[in-house]
Amino acid sequence: MLNFGSAFKVSGNIPGIRGGHLGPLERGVASEGSIVYIDLGQEKAVKAGDIFIVYRYVQTDDRLYDLPKEVRKLNTARTAVGELIVMKVGERAATALVTYSTDALSLGDVVERR
């Protein structure tokens, strides 16, 4: 997913923040009805019609407040943010349609076959 939106005319920089949890915005976001590409293909037995769930790892931020030690367990948790259906498959990549999303999907989200 690439973002070819407008750039600031004065600086020539692409809008968005590099690094951190907003870094993937530079590469684009997708929602229901968007076409996305996943890095799984025929070599991993992906077929057209396969359904994938999109997950995002929970990130805690203790820069502002001290969090209890138990909160660190959340760093290994993940939450489902969307669903994809594969439309076209290549050798090492596939094209998919986002059929459902609770949040914007972005580069770095993890997919798992349903």
Buried (B, 14 or more C-beta within 10 A) or exposed (E): BEBEEEEEEEEEEBEBEEEEEEBBBBBBBBEEEBEBBBEBBEEEEBEEEBEBBBBBEEEEEEEEEEEEEEEEEBEEEEEBBBBBBBEEBEEEBBBBBBEBBBBBBBBEBEBEEE
